[in-house]
């Protein structure tokens, strides 16, 4: 029973670390990665942390000021009409 509990604890801890890293803001993730790179870690972990330092924003476009201009000269998309249909009542 102790081995099963240890396995469950390690899985829950791993899921917590993954969820916290994924949902963490990018600024906090970069500062944490910089702090972890000062520790003696295996090369695989160091490579993953280096990769997280080199990535850009969430859309990987290096920021909105670096985005490519819209094709056709249209700056804003045309508005779309939303149609709400009432629910059928029995």
Secondary structure, 3 states (H helix, E strand, C coil): CHHHHHHHHHHHHHHHHHHHHHHCCHHHHHHHHHHHHCCCCCHHHHHHHHHHHHCCCCCCCCCHHHCCCCHHHCCCCCCCCCCCCCCCCC
